[in-house]
Amino acid sequence: MTLESRYGTIKGRVESACEQAGRPADAVRIIGVSKTVGLDSVAEATKAGIHDFGENRPDELVRKHDAFPDERWHFIGNIQSRQLSNVVGRAYLIHSLYQESHAAKIDRLAAEKGIVQDVLIEVNDGETNKQGVDPDKVKEMVEFCEGLEHVRVKGLMIMAPIGSAEEASKTFAMLARVRDEVVESFSQQGKDVQLGELSMGMSDDYLEAIPLGATMVRIGRAIFSDEYDAILDN
């Protein structure tokens, strides 16, 4: 299969999953995770219709963003304070914010650039080897960011455990529940806080994420690698 045909298959499956869940066919944005490929593959992907790309290393974000500045670049990797100056302003959306100190630095850098940086709060799924805010601390993190003039929280992100569709579904349901509880808590205080974006689901579990409210799925190997061809053919 070609990259174009892989993306077409994924796009069709995403649209079908949305419709089956009673959601508009275009309710979910596909982010092509391009962290393992070069500029030629990005160019091929744009021709296939992909315009949202995810990178997890600041240096690669810089290289690819600057080569394709008209595309939407998402930073999905671990935030390193010393590299944030390369991320803020280039990233259409930072998916992996979970520390107040990083939020404060993003605010300072965005202020210097005269922009408001959109971010997602990364939530931990309970695995100790992963980063992220504890679910019961999400409101506290959102409140901190609400006090920053140049940071705008658009929603939440999570990475599910690998290898179990059932566990992935539980994780995605938890994230949606946390989002709803946080929004309701703010509402009870008379605050209109919108957390509309849920970034959840990757190549192995995006179909589990869509019925549970994902608005963004992060797809890398299933688009850019031929290892998924047999699965996509079925």
Buried (B, 14 or more C-beta within 10 A) or exposed (E): BEBBEBBBBBBEBBBEBBEEBEBEEEBBBBBBBBBEBEEEBBEBBBEBEBBBBBBBBBEBBBBBBEEBEEBBBBBBBEBEEEBBBBBBBBBBBBBBBBBBEBBBBBBBBBBEEEEBBBBBBBBBBBEEEEBBBEBEBBBEBBBBBEEBEBBBBBBBBBBBBEEBEEBBBBBBBBBBEBBEBBBEBBEEEEEEBEBEBBBBBBBBBBBBBBBBBBBBBBBBBBBBBEEBBEEBEE
